Amino acid sequence: MSPEAERPLGRNIALIVFGAFMCLLSSVGQTYFISLFGGEIRADFGLSHGEFGLVYMIGTIASGATLILFGRIVDHLSLAGSSFVVLLGLAGVAAFAGLAWSAVALTVAIFGLRLFGQGMSTHVGITAMARHFEGFRGRAISIASLGHAIGVAASPPFVIFLVAWLGWRNAWFATAVLVLALIPVVPMLLRRTGWQRPEKDSGPAVSAEDRRRSGDYSLSDALRDPGLWLRMPALLAPAFISTGFFFHQVHLAGAKGWDIETMAFSFSAFAATTVAGLLVGGALVDWLGARRLVSVFLTPLAASALVLWAGDDPATAPVFLGLMGFGAGLTQVLLGALWAELYGTRHIGSIRAFATAMMVFSTGLAPFVMGYAIDGGASMETIAIWSALYCLGASIFSTLAARFGVAVRR
């Protein structure tokens, strides 16, 4: 019997709402939130687009490196304990962002926002879904991930209102206060669930071979699996490609001749199709399994890049971002469920932390790499077609993983 079947329905719902809550609060450290402060930050610190991209890259990559170790706390602390640590840290770095006095301090602030926001808030929420659900895992992750979609839709009006009312620095202080005020929601939700502490190792030590037979791999076991590395190019593609286009959205709109209203409408399409991708992805993961979907889940992202390559008409924008949003929804569910399917749940915190760190690295590199390609004269159409070709090649490697990977749940 699956773990969720042994709990009353109300406790399952409370746990899923907890996951959605953590995903929503991750917005404070996401690119779509931070980039809304970009104009004011660059003006205040005298940074060019490239210099701001470099600051963002350094902070993001440093957060990814830290996440590999810090993410393991979910294997050792209760959900309430790990959530408290993460949200307190998120509030602290949001306040620090408002105090930043130099480019170095700004880099530290971005490091903290990316670590506690994009990295750890999502990690805590989705790891809880992957660990405590089995037969319903895909749908639980898809519903919890709606917190991300809500964040995408709510962030622009929230930030624009705060900056216009308070200024960009005070907007960060207000964000910190809001996060602090919401921390008590966590124990309120978790009191309704029976899931508090991660599963602990018990009994005598077991060999790596015994762990493999039982389906519970450690991080070191997973890192020796060729299938992990064959799948990695595909798993990193959505974060790299979407972050690159989002970060340079102003240049993209200008190159295509699209006005700001067109882009705003198109991001609404992105948010709506992300929800559709989450719901469809949850059903597909529960029906087919995440491992089978890795070879094909990049199809919407590749189609999105091809649409951008082929069209300049304003009607292209919502199609481009709509396809990207659907692919983003599929990706969130697949990445949430894949590691539990491949490597079990006992060490899922450390394994997901490593995978999330790799994704964070890719989001840090994307603005820098794509920005220098633009500076070197590459058109957005050229970048788009190379993105589509990368998706094709990565999908081929993922197909090979099914043959050469050694992690197969028994």
N, C-alpha and C positions, 0 to 999 in steps of 0.2 A: 504494500500500500504506500502511495506517495506521501511525503511529509504533510502537504497541505490538506490531504484528505483526512488526516487525523486531528485537525483543528476545527473548531466551529467557524462558520462562514464569516461571522463578524470579525474574528481575529485575523483571518486572511485579508479581509478588506482593509483593516487598520494597518496591516503591514504594507500592503500595496500603496496606501495613501502616504505612509511614511516614505517609501521609495520615491513617490512623485514629489513630495515636499523637498527632499534632498536634491532631486534633479532640478527643481525650480530654483532653489537657492544657489545652485551651481552657476546660474546666469551671471552672478556678480563677477565671476572670473572668466566668462566666455568672451571670445573675440567679438561677437555681435554686441555685447554690452560695453566693453572697454573702448572699442573703435568709435562709439558715439561721443566719447570725450576727445577724440583725436585732434580735431581742429583747435580746441582750446589748449590742449596740452602742448601741441607743436608751437603754437603762438607764444605761450608763456615761457617755454624753454628754448625757443629759437631753433627748433629742430626741423630739418627737411623731412620729406616723406621717407627717403632712404634711411636717414638717421633714426627716425622713430621706428622704422621697421627693424633696424639693427638692435635697438634697445628692447623691442618686443621679443625678438628672437633670443637674445641672451637670457632674458628673464624666463621665457617659456622653456628653453632647453634646460636651464638650471632647475626649474621646477620638475621637469620630467625625470631628471637624474635623482632628485630627492624623493620623488614619488615611489621609485623602485623599493626603497627601504621603508619609507614612512607608511606606505600603503599596507604593510603587513600588520598594522595595529588592528585591522578588522579580524585577524585570525586570533587575537589575544584579548581584546577588550569586548565588553558588551556593546550592543548596538547603541544604547544610550550613552555609554562612555565614549565611544569613538565619535559619535555625532556631536557630543558636547565639545570635545577637543577640536574637531574640524570647524564647527560653526563659530566657536570663540576665536579661533585663529582667523577665520574669514572676516569677522567683524573688526579684528585688530588691524589687518592689512588694509581693509577698506578705509579705516581712519588714517592709516599711515599714508595712503595714496593722496588724501587731502592735504597732508602735511609736507609732501615731497618738495624738496628745495633745490634739487639738482638732477641732472640726468642720471647720476649714479643712484640717488635715492629713488628716482622713478623706476629704474631697473629693478631695485629691491622690491618696490611695491608691486610691480607686474609679476615678479617671481612669486610673491605671496598670494596674489590674486589667482594666478594660474594654478598654484599648488593646492590651495584650500578650496578654490571655487571649481574651475573646470575639472581638476584632477580628483581631489579627495571627496568633495560633496557627491559627485556622481559615483565615485568608487564605492562609498559607503552604501548609498541607496541601491545601486544595481547589484552589488555583491549580496546584499540581503535577499534580493529576489532570486538570484541564481542559487544561493545556498539553501533557502528554505522552501523552494518550490521545485517540483520535478515534472509531473504530468502536465501542470499548468504553467510551466516556467516561461515559455515564450509569450503567452498572453499576459502573465504578471509583469514581465519586463516591459512589454509594449505599453501597458496601462501606466506603469510607473514612469516610463519615459515621456509620457504626455507632459510631465513637468517641464521638460526641455522645450517642447512646442509652445507651451504657455509663456515660457520665458522669452522665446524669440518674438512672439506677438506683443508681449507686454513691455519689453525693454525700451523700444524707441519712445513711446509716449511718456513712460516713467522718467527716463533720463532727460529727455528734452524739457519736460515740465520742471524737473528739479534744477537743471542748469539755468533755465530762463528765470526761475524764481530766486535761486540761492547763489548761483555761480558754480563753476565746476568743482572747486575745492569743497565748498559746503555741501554740494550734492553727494560727494563721497562720505562726508561725515554723517549725513542723513541716512545714507545706505547702511553705514555701520550700525547706527542706532536701530534701524529696522531689523537687521539681522539679529542683533542682541535681543530685541523684543520678541522675536519669533522662536528663540531657543526653547522656551517652555512648551512649545507645541510637541516637541520630540517625546518627552516623557508622557504627555497626555495620550499620544498615539500608541506608544509602546506598552503602556499599562494594559491596553486591550489585547495585546498579543502574548503568546507564550514563548516567543523567540527573543531571547536576551543575549545569551552567550554563544560564541562559536563552538562547534564541536571540538572537543579536546582529544588528543591522542591518549590512549589508555592501554595498559597492559605492557608486555615486553616489546622491545624495539623490533621492527620488522625490516626485512631487506628491501632493496629497491625492486627486486623481482616480485616479492609478495605485494608491494604497493601496486605494481602494474597489474597483477592478477586481480586485485580487488577493485581496480579502476581509480584508485586515489594516488595521483602522481604528485611528487614535490616539484618545486620550481626547478631544481637541478635536473630532475628527470625530464621535465618538459623542454628545457633548453637543449637536451641531447636528442630531442625528437626532430628528424629532418622535416616532418610535416609542418612543424611550427614555422620554420624558416621559409618553406615553400609557400605557405599561406600568407606570410607577413606582408609581401608587396601589395596584395589585394586588400588586406585589412587596413593598411595605412593610406590607401589611395583616397578614400572619401574625405578624411580629415585634411590631407595635404591640398587636394584640388579645391574643395569648397572654401577652406580658409584662405587660400591664395586669391580666389576670385572675390570673396567677401572683403578682404582687407584692401583690395584695389578696386572696389566697386565704383568709386568716383571716376577713376581713369577709364574703367570699362564703359560706364555710361557715356562719358565724353567721346570715347573712340567710336561708339555705336550711334551717337547722336540721340541718346535717350534722355529725357528730362527727369527731374527728381520725382515727379508724381508717378511716372511710369515705374521707376525703381521701387517706390513705396508700395504701389499696388502689387508689384511682382513679389515682394517679400511677404505680402499677405498670402499669395499663392503658394509660396514656399512653406509657410506655416501650416496652411490647410493640407497640402499634400504630404507634409511630414506626418501629420496625424493619420492620414490614410495609409502611409507606409508602415507606421507603427502597428496599426491594427491588422493589416494584411500580413506583415512580417510575423506578428505574434502567432497568428493562426498557422502560417506556413512552418514556423519553427516547431510548433507542437505536432504538426502533421508529418512533416518530412524530416525534421531534425536540422540543426544548424550546420552540421558538417556537409550535408548535401547541397546546401544553398550557397556555400562559399564560392563555388565555381561560377555562379550566375548572378550573384547579387549586385555586381557592378554594372549590369546592363542599363538601368535607368541613368546612372551617372555618365556612362559613355554616351548614351543618347542625348543627355543634356549638353555635353561638350560638342557633339556634332551639330546640334541645333544652334549653339552659339557660333560655331564655325561657319555655318551656312547662311545665317540670316542677320540682317541689319534692321528690319522693320521693328517698330516698337512692340508689335504683337509677339515678337520673338522672346522678349524679356520674361513675361510670365510663364511661357512654355519652358524656357531654359531653367528658370528657378523652380518651377513646378516639378519638373523631372528630377532636379537635384534634391528637392525636398522629399520626394517619394523615396529616392535612394537613401537619403539620410535616415528616414524612418526605418527602412529595412536594416540599415547598418547598425543602428542603436540596439535593435532587438537581437540581431545575429551576434554582435560582440558581447552582449550580455549573457547569452546562453552558450556560446561555443565552448568556452573554457571549461564549464562544468561538464559538458558532454564529452569532451576529449580527455580531461584530466581529473574528473571527480571534484568533490566539494571540500574535502578536508583542508586543502592548502589553496583554496581558490582566492583568498585575499592576496597572497604573495604573487600568484600567477597572474591575476587580473591587474595587480599593481604594475607588474613588468609590462604587460600588454598595453595598459593605459599610458605608461611612461613612453613607450614607443610612439603611440599616437600623439602624445603631447610634443615629442620631439618633432614629429612631422608638421604639426601646426606651427611650431616655432620657425622651422625652416621655410615654410611656404611663402610668407610675405617677403622674406629676404631673397629667395631664389627667383620668385616671379617678378619681384621689383627690379632686380638686376637684369632679368631678361627684357623687361620693358625698357629700362635705361639703355640696353644694348640694341634697341631697335626692333625687338620682336613684337609683332602685332598680337592682339588678343585672339585673332583667328588662328595664328600659328600656335599659340599656347593651348588653345582649345583642341586642335587636332592632335597635338602631341599628348594631351591628357586622355583623349579617347583611345589612342594607340597604346598608351600605358595600361589602361584598363583591360584591353584585350590581352596583352602579354601577361599581366598579373593573374588574370582568370585562367590562363593556360597553366601557369605554375600551381595554382590552387587545385586544378584537376589532377596534376601529378602528385599532389600531397596525399590524395586518397590511396595512391598506389605505394608510395614510399614512406609515408608516415607510419609510425609504430604505435601511436596512441589510439587504441580502439577499445571503447568500453565493452566489458563482457557482461 
